[in-house]
Amino acid sequence: MSAVKYPKIIGYELVEQIGGGGFSSVFRAANLEEHRVAACKVIALTPGTTDKQRKSVDKEMRVHSALKHRNVLEFLNAVVVELKHAHLYFPGIYMLMELAAGGDLFDKIAPDVGVGDEVAHFYFGQLLAGMEYIHKQGVCHRDLKPENILLDAAGTLKISDFGLAAVYKLVETGKTRTLTERCGSLPYVAPELNSDNPYQAEPIDVWGIGVILFTLLLGNTPWDEPTIHSPEFCKYASGSIFSEQPWFRLSTSALSLIRGMLTIDPNKRMTLNSIQADPWVMRPSQLASQSVVTLADKLTESLRKAGDLELANPNIQRDVDGDGDEIMASEGYRSQFTQSLLLFSQTQSGSRYTPHLTRFYASLGPSLLFNIIHETLVSLNVQCKVAPVRDNEPHKLRIGGHDKRRMAFKGWVYVEKFVYRDRNIEGSFVLMTRDEGNPISWRQLWKALIESEAVSPHVLRK
């Protein structure tokens, strides 16, 4: 990072890349004077950047910056460094936003299990509040999916990524317009987007939150796509799927609500107002008055039962060094939600900030383990590219592919040295960070790697 210069944005300096790839990267940014942190999305500008791409980003910034709600990721500021200033700073569009220190909501869900009725009810209420506000501002999100549902340091839900959002209503007059652009991710898009006809905006987002509630409750999306090409969707449309796994696990009230939101005819689909009045939604939340530590425990309960949390944190060592402690103190959430989610992992190079629970420790040294991991991922049909190894840096593997729902995923695998403090034996700390794709299928890949015949014997367990 030292070879590239980045500008300061209202006192914030870019200090560490925490996600992204290709033409877009996400950095943790710090305002050292005010002891505050944020996230900065950097979209690279190149000679090949088109006017259409620029206009699309400009629209995203205009829409996002106008939205101010506790359940919408806050847009703080933006700076543009044009190509002509490349001798000073890296050319790009810098979008400074609130740091979602709690990571992805769906990173905490055991695949095919879900989070249970109580937690799903709590977070669906926050999602609904955020979407009500967004629609009142005349905006349709159009890309509601697990990757865009984040948590802050106190475990509050934050709706993010307004790159596909559209203004469909004038707030002053209430006048609305239909939309025509085909966009979104297939497992989450509404069926009316399969035709060439204009569509109403609000029912699109209602369908999206319906799929998200299903995923919260059951730990997977209901189908690959809402078309005749999906056997699951065809069974849903015919009404024959409700006695099958996983649908029969839903309570009567939750199933009624989900079917109302996933009504195929958009004119008959539930509205946000009717969702708010639904008995499943209206009941008091059992978690609203709980501490953030209790919330973190409830949220990760399915991971504990599946054994995933013990793999991510086998209690080999509990100390967090001064740097890690300082970061937590400066963000004002020491010993709260994020610490309860075990977001800090002690490694030989210090405290790595990891808002991911897809990690594990191994008894084998980095060089040998890295080769085994590489071969295992290839055998799982994952595309792999080994990154050059520099002194005192982890072994890095760039990976990508498509999950069972045919959704693309991209990310990194880091393998670095780890020494047992009480045994003086060298092992490895392995961290998988996702740049793109469904957090649940990313967790499935993490679990498949750990349980593979070649890697499993070396994994340190509680």
LINHU-V357456 format. One record per residue. N is the residue number from 1. SS is DSSP state (h for helix, s for strand, l for the rest). PHI is phi as a letter, one per 40 degrees, with the letter a starting at -180 (* if undefined). Layout:
BEGIN
N;SS;PHI
N;SS;PHI
END
This chain:
BEGIN
1;l;*
2;l;c
3;l;c
4;l;b
5;l;b
6;l;b
7;l;c
8;l;c
9;s;b
10;l;f
11;l;g
12;s;c
13;s;b
14;s;c
15;s;b
16;s;a
17;s;c
18;s;b
19;s;i
20;s;g
21;s;i
22;l;g
23;l;c
24;s;b
25;s;b
26;s;b
27;s;b
28;s;c
29;s;b
30;s;b
31;s;b
32;l;c
33;l;c
34;l;c
35;l;f
36;s;b
37;s;b
38;s;a
39;s;b
40;s;b
41;s;c
42;s;b
43;s;b
44;s;c
45;l;b
46;l;b
47;l;d
48;l;c
49;l;c
50;l;c
51;h;c
52;h;c
53;h;c
54;h;c
55;h;c
56;h;c
57;h;c
58;h;d
59;h;c
60;h;d
61;h;c
62;h;c
63;h;c
64;h;c
65;h;c
66;l;c
67;l;c
68;l;b
69;l;a
70;l;c
71;l;b
72;s;b
73;l;d
74;l;c
75;s;c
76;s;c
77;s;a
78;s;a
79;s;b
80;s;b
81;s;b
82;l;c
83;h;d
84;h;c
85;h;b
86;l;c
87;l;c
88;l;b
89;l;a
90;l;c
91;l;c
92;s;i
93;s;b
94;s;b
95;s;b
96;s;c
97;s;b
98;l;d
99;l;c
100;l;c
101;l;c
102;l;c
103;s;g
104;s;c
105;h;d
106;h;c
107;h;c
108;h;c
109;l;b
110;s;c
111;l;d
112;l;g
113;l;b
114;s;g
115;l;b
116;h;g
117;h;c
118;h;c
119;h;c
120;h;c
121;h;c
122;h;c
123;h;c
124;h;c
125;h;c
126;h;c
127;h;c
128;h;c
129;h;c
130;h;c
131;h;c
132;h;d
133;h;c
134;h;d
135;h;c
136;h;c
137;l;c
138;l;g
139;s;b
140;s;b
141;l;c
142;l;g
143;l;a
144;l;c
145;l;a
146;h;d
147;h;c
148;h;b
149;s;b
150;s;b
151;s;b
152;l;c
153;l;c
154;l;b
155;l;g
156;l;c
157;s;c
158;s;b
159;s;c
160;l;b
161;l;g
162;l;b
163;l;c
164;l;b
165;l;c
166;s;b
167;s;c
168;l;b
169;s;a
170;l;c
171;l;c
172;l;c
173;l;b
174;l;g
175;l;c
176;s;b
177;l;b
178;l;c
179;s;b
180;l;b
181;l;c
182;l;c
183;l;a
184;l;h
185;l;b
186;l;d
187;l;c
188;l;b
189;l;c
190;l;c
191;h;c
192;h;c
193;h;c
194;h;c
195;l;b
196;l;c
197;l;c
198;l;c
199;s;b
200;l;c
201;h;c
202;h;c
203;h;c
204;h;c
205;h;c
206;h;c
207;h;d
208;h;c
209;h;c
210;h;c
211;h;c
212;h;c
213;h;c
214;h;d
215;h;c
216;h;c
217;h;c
218;h;b
219;l;g
220;l;a
221;l;c
222;l;c
223;l;a
224;l;c
225;l;a
226;l;c
227;l;b
228;l;c
229;l;c
230;l;b
231;h;d
232;h;c
233;h;c
234;h;c
235;h;c
236;h;c
237;h;c
238;h;c
239;l;g
240;l;c
241;l;c
242;l;c
243;l;c
244;l;b
245;l;c
246;l;c
247;h;d
248;h;c
249;h;c
250;l;c
251;l;c
252;h;d
253;h;c
254;h;c
255;h;c
256;h;c
257;h;c
258;h;c
259;h;c
260;h;c
261;h;c
262;l;b
263;l;c
264;l;c
265;l;c
266;l;c
267;l;c
268;l;b
269;l;c
270;l;c
271;l;c
272;h;c
273;h;c
274;h;c
275;h;c
276;h;d
277;l;c
278;l;c
279;h;d
280;h;c
281;h;c
282;h;c
283;l;c
284;l;c
285;l;c
286;l;c
287;l;b
288;l;d
289;l;b
290;l;c
291;l;c
292;h;c
293;h;c
294;h;c
295;h;c
296;h;c
297;h;c
298;h;c
299;h;c
300;l;c
301;h;c
302;h;c
303;h;c
304;h;c
305;h;c
306;h;c
307;l;g
308;h;c
309;h;c
310;h;c
311;h;c
312;h;c
313;l;a
314;l;c
315;l;f
316;l;c
317;l;a
318;l;b
319;l;c
320;l;b
321;l;c
322;h;d
323;h;c
324;h;c
325;h;c
326;h;c
327;h;c
328;h;c
329;h;c
330;h;c
331;h;c
332;l;g
333;l;b
334;l;d
335;l;f
336;l;b
337;h;d
338;h;c
339;h;c
340;h;c
341;l;c
342;l;g
343;l;c
344;s;b
345;s;b
346;s;c
347;s;b
348;l;c
349;l;c
350;s;h
351;s;c
352;s;c
353;s;c
354;l;b
355;l;c
356;l;b
357;l;b
358;l;c
359;s;a
360;s;a
361;s;b
362;s;b
363;l;c
364;l;c
365;l;c
366;h;d
367;h;c
368;h;c
369;h;c
370;h;d
371;h;c
372;h;c
373;h;c
374;h;d
375;h;c
376;h;c
377;h;c
378;h;c
379;h;c
380;l;c
381;l;g
382;l;c
383;s;c
384;s;b
385;s;b
386;s;c
387;l;c
388;l;d
389;l;c
390;l;b
391;l;d
392;l;g
393;l;b
394;l;c
395;s;c
396;s;b
397;s;b
398;s;c
399;s;b
400;s;a
401;s;i
402;s;b
403;l;c
404;l;c
405;l;c
406;l;g
407;l;c
408;s;c
409;s;b
410;s;a
411;s;a
412;s;b
413;s;b
414;s;b
415;s;b
416;s;b
417;s;c
418;s;a
419;s;b
420;l;c
421;l;c
422;l;c
423;l;b
424;l;f
425;l;b
426;s;c
427;s;b
428;s;b
429;s;b
430;s;b
431;s;b
432;s;b
433;s;b
434;s;c
435;s;c
436;s;a
437;l;h
438;l;c
439;h;d
440;h;c
441;h;c
442;h;c
443;h;c
444;h;c
445;h;c
446;h;d
447;h;c
448;h;c
449;h;c
450;h;c
451;l;c
452;l;c
453;l;c
454;l;c
455;l;c
456;h;d
457;h;c
458;h;c
459;s;c
460;l;c
461;l;b
462;l;c
END
